[in-house]
Amino acid sequence: MPNLPQGMHLCPTRVDDEPVLIAHMITIATCQQRQREHFHKCPTCVHCNARIPAAPNGIPKAPKAVEAPKPALI
């Protein structure tokens, strides 16, 4: 990832680290606005709020399995 000034994002920054053909340096406020407006590249971006909480690689964590309570014996 290129060295970006503080408060800037590279749009889009793909979750799978694949390079993009065209990327723009945008402010965090612009990033949030694009997400609100359903920008077409947001779902595959590491900065997408829908991915939080996420693992360091940007892939959402799976919920923990919950065991069903065992029935009481009579």
Secondary structure, DSSP 8 states (H G I E B T S, - for coil): -----TTEEEES-BTT----SS-EEEEHHHHHHHHHTT-TTGGGBTT-GGG-SB-TTS-B--------------
